[in-house]
Amino acid sequence: MLTIIGTGHVFKIGDSVAFIVKHLWPDAVCVELDDLRYHALIGDREAVKKDLEARGIESDGTPKGHMKNAPPVYRKNARYQERMSREHGSQPGADMLAAVTAGKALDAHIFCIDKDAQQVMAKMWNEMGTMERLRYRFSQISDKIGGKRKVGKTQKDYSKDEAAYVEDFRRKYPTLVRVLIDERNEYMAAKIREVMETHSNVIVVVGDGHVDGLLKLIPQESEKRVIRLRELSDPDQLNRIKTEIWEGGDE
């Protein structure tokens, strides 16, 4: 069984993610993290230092040190996620940390399946044309001004038809979608397929924007369960999912 949980990195949904992981008893949990982000998220300063030393960067392993020499576009995006997470009463990466913590409690194997985020953001920025960069910058300013209300509206619009929203986004930001979504989907799908070869009950926790793309890249014959962000965000749908999982109605 493969369960894909689509999340939102700034929303307060960690408890819901943890509940699902704990009650599905996976033998493997795959998270949308690279090694550096994973070690920073769990507070392993020594591992962070080693990750950065492998890149030729000296660091003390602290959160500030982990951002040392990160591309400006990456740092700016990280600050935005921190602010939006605070406005939603959460912390950046709380969804991933909840999945990791719940998985470890079950002795499940934890797999970081994402590309190096700093390199990905740098590549995106370097390959963007002038107009796409301007649209991206304007969008950041608009998001900053709109704050939590703007994020809420975006999430509502996205949840009406996730796939259509991503395709509309692709028309506005072709480079961003190709680098941040398409190429990472291919990379993560390959990692997931590897994990599925050696594990029978796999949970994948990724940003919801990756879900449709991953489903197209994973063998169709695989038994799958998909839980979307819109379900995690809606109390009635979330209670339905919890009841099904608790009662084993989906088995």
C-alpha positions as CSV (number, residue, x, y, z in Angstrom):
1,M,0.0,0.0,0.0
2,L,1.2,3.5,-0.9
3,T,-0.4,6.4,0.9
4,I,0.3,9.9,-0.4
5,I,-0.5,12.8,2.0
6,G,-0.6,16.3,0.4
7,T,0.2,19.0,2.8
8,G,0.8,22.8,3.1
9,H,4.1,23.7,4.7
10,V,2.8,26.8,6.5
11,F,-0.5,25.4,7.8
12,K,-1.2,24.0,11.3
13,I,-1.8,20.4,10.2
14,G,1.0,18.5,12.0
15,D,-1.3,16.8,14.4
16,S,-3.5,15.5,11.6
17,V,-0.4,14.2,9.7
18,A,0.9,12.5,12.8
19,F,-2.5,10.8,13.5
20,I,-2.6,9.4,10.0
21,V,0.9,8.1,10.1
22,K,0.5,6.5,13.6
23,H,-2.7,4.7,12.7
24,L,-1.6,3.4,9.3
25,W,1.5,1.7,10.8
26,P,3.9,2.2,7.8
27,D,7.2,0.5,7.5
28,A,8.6,3.5,5.6
29,V,7.9,7.2,5.6
30,C,9.1,9.3,2.7
31,V,9.3,13.1,3.3
32,E,9.8,16.1,1.0
33,L,13.1,17.0,2.5
34,D,16.8,16.8,1.5
35,D,19.4,15.7,4.1
36,L,20.4,19.2,5.1
37,R,16.8,20.4,5.7
38,Y,16.0,17.1,7.5
39,H,18.9,17.5,9.9
40,A,18.1,21.2,10.5
41,L,14.5,20.3,11.1
42,I,15.2,17.7,13.8
43,G,17.9,19.9,15.4
44,D,20.9,17.7,14.6
45,R,23.6,20.3,14.6
46,E,26.5,17.9,14.1
47,A,24.8,16.4,11.0
48,V,24.1,19.9,9.7
49,K,27.8,20.8,10.1
50,K,28.8,17.7,8.2
51,D,26.3,18.4,5.4
52,L,27.7,21.9,5.0
53,E,31.3,20.8,5.3
54,A,30.6,18.5,2.4
55,R,29.8,21.6,0.4
56,G,32.9,23.4,1.6
57,I,31.0,25.6,4.0
58,E,32.0,26.1,7.6
59,S,29.1,26.3,10.1
60,D,28.2,25.9,13.7
61,G,25.1,23.9,12.8
62,T,22.7,26.4,14.2
63,P,19.6,27.6,12.2
64,K,21.4,30.8,11.2
65,G,24.5,28.8,10.3
66,H,22.5,26.4,8.2
67,M,21.4,29.3,6.0
68,K,25.0,30.4,5.6
69,N,25.9,30.9,1.9
70,A,22.3,29.9,0.9
71,P,21.1,31.7,-2.3
72,P,19.3,35.0,-1.7
73,V,16.1,33.7,-3.3
74,Y,16.2,30.7,-1.0
75,R,16.7,32.8,2.1
76,K,13.9,35.2,1.1
77,N,11.5,32.3,0.5
78,A,12.5,30.8,3.9
79,R,11.7,34.1,5.7
80,Y,8.3,34.2,4.0
81,Q,7.5,30.7,5.1
82,E,8.5,31.5,8.6
83,R,6.2,34.5,8.7
84,M,3.3,32.7,7.1
85,S,3.7,29.8,9.5
86,R,3.6,32.1,12.5
87,E,0.4,33.7,11.2
88,H,-1.1,30.3,11.0
89,G,0.1,29.3,14.5
90,S,2.6,26.8,13.1
91,Q,6.3,26.5,12.2
92,P,7.9,25.9,8.8
93,G,8.2,22.2,8.2
94,A,5.9,21.2,11.0
95,D,4.1,18.8,8.6
96,M,7.3,17.0,7.8
97,L,8.5,16.9,11.4
98,A,5.2,15.4,12.5
99,A,5.5,12.7,9.9
100,V,9.1,12.0,10.8
101,T,8.4,11.9,14.6
102,A,5.4,9.6,14.1
103,G,7.2,7.3,11.8
104,K,10.2,7.0,14.1
105,A,7.8,6.1,17.0
106,L,6.7,3.1,14.9
107,D,10.3,2.2,14.0
108,A,9.5,3.0,10.3
109,H,12.4,3.8,8.0
110,I,12.6,7.5,7.2
111,F,13.6,8.5,3.7
112,C,14.4,12.0,2.5
113,I,13.3,12.0,-1.1
114,D,13.8,15.6,-2.3
115,K,16.5,17.3,-4.2
116,D,18.8,19.8,-2.6
117,A,16.4,22.7,-2.0
118,Q,19.1,25.4,-2.1
119,Q,20.4,24.2,-5.4
120,V,16.9,23.9,-6.8
121,M,16.0,27.5,-5.9
122,A,19.3,28.8,-7.3
123,K,18.7,26.9,-10.6
124,M,15.1,28.3,-10.8
125,W,16.3,31.9,-10.4
126,N,19.2,31.5,-12.8
127,E,17.0,30.0,-15.5
128,M,14.1,32.5,-15.2
129,G,13.8,35.2,-17.8
130,T,13.4,38.8,-16.9
131,M,9.6,39.0,-17.1
132,E,9.1,35.8,-15.1
133,R,11.5,37.2,-12.4
134,L,9.4,40.4,-12.3
135,R,6.2,38.5,-12.0
136,Y,7.7,36.4,-9.2
137,R,8.9,39.5,-7.3
138,F,5.6,41.2,-7.7
139,S,3.8,38.1,-6.4
140,Q,6.1,38.0,-3.4
141,I,5.3,41.7,-2.6
142,S,1.6,41.0,-3.0
143,D,1.7,37.9,-0.8
144,K,3.6,39.9,1.9
145,I,1.0,42.7,1.8
146,G,-1.9,40.2,1.8
147,G,-0.5,38.0,4.5
148,K,-2.7,35.3,5.9
149,R,-5.8,36.5,4.0
150,K,-4.0,36.2,0.7
151,V,-2.7,32.7,1.5
152,G,-6.2,31.6,2.5
153,K,-7.7,32.8,-0.7
154,T,-4.9,31.1,-2.7
155,Q,-5.6,27.9,-0.9
156,K,-9.3,28.1,-1.5
157,D,-8.8,28.8,-5.2
158,Y,-6.3,25.9,-5.4
159,S,-8.6,23.4,-3.7
160,K,-11.3,23.9,-6.3
161,D,-9.2,22.1,-8.9
162,E,-5.6,21.4,-7.9
163,A,-4.4,20.2,-11.3
164,A,-6.0,23.1,-13.2
165,Y,-4.5,25.6,-10.8
166,V,-1.0,24.2,-11.3
167,E,-1.4,24.4,-15.1
168,D,-2.6,28.0,-14.8
169,F,0.4,28.7,-12.6
170,R,2.6,27.0,-15.3
171,R,1.5,29.6,-17.9
172,K,2.5,32.4,-15.6
173,Y,5.7,30.9,-14.2
174,P,6.9,28.2,-16.7
175,T,10.4,28.0,-15.3
176,L,9.3,27.9,-11.7
177,V,6.9,25.1,-12.3
178,R,9.3,23.1,-14.4
179,V,12.2,23.4,-11.8
180,L,10.2,23.4,-8.5
181,I,7.5,20.9,-9.4
182,D,8.1,18.9,-12.6
183,E,11.8,18.0,-12.1
184,R,11.4,17.4,-8.4
185,N,8.4,15.2,-9.1
186,E,10.5,13.0,-11.4
187,Y,13.3,12.8,-8.8
188,M,10.9,12.1,-5.9
189,A,8.9,9.5,-7.9
190,A,12.1,7.6,-8.6
191,K,13.0,7.6,-4.9
192,I,9.5,6.4,-4.0
193,R,9.7,3.6,-6.5
194,E,13.0,2.5,-4.9
195,V,11.4,2.5,-1.4
196,M,8.4,0.5,-2.6
197,E,10.7,-2.3,-3.9
198,T,11.7,-3.1,-0.3
199,H,8.8,-1.9,1.8
200,S,5.1,-2.9,1.7
201,N,3.4,-0.1,3.5
202,V,4.8,3.3,2.4
203,I,3.6,6.8,3.4
204,V,4.7,9.8,1.4
205,V,4.3,13.3,2.8
206,V,4.7,16.1,0.2
207,G,3.4,19.5,-0.6
208,D,0.0,19.1,-2.2
209,G,1.2,20.7,-5.4
210,H,3.3,17.5,-6.1
211,V,0.5,15.0,-5.6
212,D,-1.0,14.9,-9.1
213,G,2.4,14.8,-10.8
214,L,3.6,12.0,-8.5
215,L,0.5,9.9,-9.2
216,K,1.3,10.0,-12.9
217,L,4.9,8.8,-12.3
218,I,4.2,5.9,-9.9
219,P,3.1,2.5,-11.4
220,Q,-0.6,2.4,-11.9
221,E,-0.9,-1.1,-10.6
222,S,0.2,0.0,-7.2
223,E,-2.5,0.1,-4.5
224,K,-2.8,3.7,-3.5
225,R,-4.5,5.9,-1.0
226,V,-4.4,9.7,-1.5
227,I,-5.2,12.3,1.2
228,R,-5.3,15.9,0.0
229,L,-4.7,19.2,1.7
230,R,-8.3,20.2,1.2
231,E,-9.3,17.2,3.3
232,L,-6.8,17.9,6.0
233,S,-8.0,21.5,6.1
234,D,-11.7,20.7,6.3
235,P,-12.9,19.5,9.8
236,D,-15.7,17.3,8.4
237,Q,-13.5,15.6,5.8
238,L,-10.7,15.2,8.3
239,N,-13.0,13.5,10.8
240,R,-14.2,11.2,8.0
241,I,-10.7,10.2,7.2
242,K,-9.8,9.7,10.8
243,T,-12.9,7.5,11.3
244,E,-12.1,5.4,8.3
245,I,-8.5,4.9,9.4
246,W,-9.5,4.2,13.0
247,E,-12.1,1.7,12.0
248,G,-10.0,0.2,9.3
249,G,-12.8,0.9,6.8
250,D,-10.3,1.6,4.0
251,E,-8.5,-1.7,4.1
